Amino acid sequence: MALKLPDSGAEVLADGRRMVPSAARNAGPILAVLQGLALNGRLLEIASGSGLHAAVMAGPLGVEWQPTEVDPGNFGSILAWAAEGGGRILPPIELDAAAPGWAARVGLWDAVLLVNLLHLIPEAAARTVLAEGAQALAPGGTFCLYGPFLNEGRATSEGDAVFDRSLRAQDPAIGYKDLGWVLDLLAQAGLSVRVVEMPANNLMLLARRGPWENPPRPGNPG
């Protein structure tokens, strides 16, 4: 059953691009954080959705961007956005990030980006996504995870509490994941994490093998 989300029924432009309001809103703040990492090389995007993020970010970041999607039906929009945007955006590939073993197939990447997925999948699937994402990192690579989280089991705003309840009403297996739970899994994967506060009560988790040069400092890029 397809989930009913705030962006359900997103507008499709004449050239095939899907205009997803949440992706349009968060692209700028996410880009600002990624630019602060001075990324280079190759970036693997998990669950690219419409493809808007690749079009907005690949050029300014100067990376080779690989979009992926579990649903090939999204490829048309991803390709249309890639044609509109700048930078080196590769053709999308099919990838089920919740299926064990995919990291070995895709190889190692300088960065792995995951936006707004963990709260839409069951806990077991989220475990797999986090473990495989960590394994897909090249030495010195960064796993970048953006989205909403619970804090010690509680939503951080009334709007988040309402959205979390609506997700669990549609599927009791999904919903917001607790920040501590996610941080523990990333630590078990051998990653050190910086937590960056983002607009609209979201967070960006920046996970890297080995210690960060500077201690984590929460900030708000938006």
N, C-alpha and C positions, 0 to 999 in steps of 0.2 A: 504494500500500500504506500503510495506516495505521501510524504509528509506535507501538511499544510503549514507553510512558513511565511513570514512577512513578505518575502520576495517572490512567492508563488505567482505565476502569471506575469513574469517580467516581460517588459516590452521588447519585441523583436524589431530591429530597424530594417530598412529596406535592403541593406547589404548582408543581412543574416546575423548581425551582431545582436546578442541579447544584452539589454541594458538592465543590469541588476543594481538596484539602488544601494544596497548595503555594500557591495563591492566598490561602487563609485565613491561612497563616503569614506571607507577605510583605506583605500589605496594610497592616498597622500600620507596619512600618519604612518602606515606600514613602511612605505618607501623611505620616509625620513629616518626611521630606526635602522633599516637595512643600509642606508647610505653611511650611517655612523659606524658600521662594521668594516667599511672599506673592502667589500667583497670583491673577488675576482674569480675568473675561471668559469665553472659550470654550476648552474643552479637547477635542481629538480623540484618542480612544483607538484605537490600531491593534491588531487581533487581540484583541478583548475576551474571547473564550473564553466562560466561563460567565456573565460579567456581574457577578461578585462585587465586583470592584474598583470599579466605578461605584457600586454600592450603598453601599460602605463609605466612599468618598472624596468623592463629589460634594457631599454636604451640608456636611461640615467645611471643604472648600476653598472653597465658595461660588461654584463655577463652573458654567457650562452645559456639561454633559458629553455628548459625542456618541460612543456606542459604534459600532464597526464590526466586521464579520466577513466573511471570505471564504466561510464556510459558513453559509447561511441556516438550516440546521438548529440552530444555536446561538441563534437569535433568541428562541425560547420561554423558554430559561433566562435570557437577558439581560432580557427583559421582566418575568419573574417576580422577578428580583432588583431591578429598578428599582422595582417595586411595593412591595417590602419595605423598600427603602432610602429615604433622604431626599434632598433636593436636586433640582436641575433636570436630569433625565436624559432626553435625547431618545430617540425610538424608534431602534433600531439600523438601520444602513444596510449594504448589501453593498459590500465593498471588498476588492479583491485588492491588497495593498500591494506585492507583488512585480511588478506590472504597470506598466510605464512610463506616465507621463502622468496619474496620478491626482491629483497635487497641484493641477493646473490645474482639475480638476473640483470638488474639495471646497472650494476657496477658502483663505483665510488664517485661522490660528488662533493664539490667544495661548499655547497650549501643545499639544504633541503628546506622547503617552505611549505607549511601547512596552515591554512586559514579556515577557521569556522567549520571544523569537521568533528572534533571530538564529542561535542554535545549531541551530535546527530547519529551516533553509532553506539552499539552496546559496549559495555565495559570490556568484554573479552576482545572485541574488535579493536578497541582503543589500545589495549595492551600490545596487540600485534603491530598496530601502526607505529607506536612509540619505539618498540624494540627494533623493528625493521628500519625505521627512519634513522635510528642511531647507527645501525650496521652499515647504512648506505653512505656514511660520512667518510670522506677522505681525511687523512691526518691534518689536523688544524681546521677541519670543516665545522660549520655551524648549522644546527638544527633549529629553525625558527618557527615557533608555534604561536599563532594568534587566535584569540577567541575569548569567550566568557567562561568563568570558573566559579565554583563555590569556594567559600573560605570557611574552613572547619565545619563543613556541611551546610552552610547557610548562604543564600544568595546575597549579593552585595548591594542590591537595589530592589525596590518593589517591582520595577519593570522586568528585571531578570527573574524574580520569583514567579511572576505571571507567565513568562515565556517558558521557564523550566517546567511549570505545572502543565502547560499546554502540550509540551513535547511528551511528557510522561503519560498524559491522558491518551495521546495517539498511539504510543508504544511504551509500555512500562519498562522496557529494557534500555531505553535511551535517556538522555537528559544531561544536565551539566555535570561535569566531573570535578571532584574536589582538587584544589590546587596542590595540597599536600600529597595526595595520591599520585598525581602526575609527576611532581618533583621527585618523589621516592623512586618511581619507575625510571626516570631519566638518570638518577644517581646510580641505580642498579646497573644501568647500561654503561656506566663509566663516564658520564657527562657532568660537567660543571655548569650551573645554570645562573643566568642573570634574569631577573624579573623586571620588566618595564611596564609601568602603568600607561594605559592607552585611553583614548576618549571613550565615552559611553560605558564606563566600568569594565572594559575589556583589558586583557593583559597580553603582552608579548613575552614569551619565554625564549631565551637565547641560550641554547645548550651546546657546549663545546667540549671536546676531549681535552683533559688536562685543565689546569687552573687558568682563570682569566688574568690578564696582566694587571687589571685594576679591579677593586672590589665592586660588587653590584651596587648600582645607585639608581633607585626608581626615578623615573621622570615621566613627563607627559609631553609627547611631541605634537599633540594636537591643540 
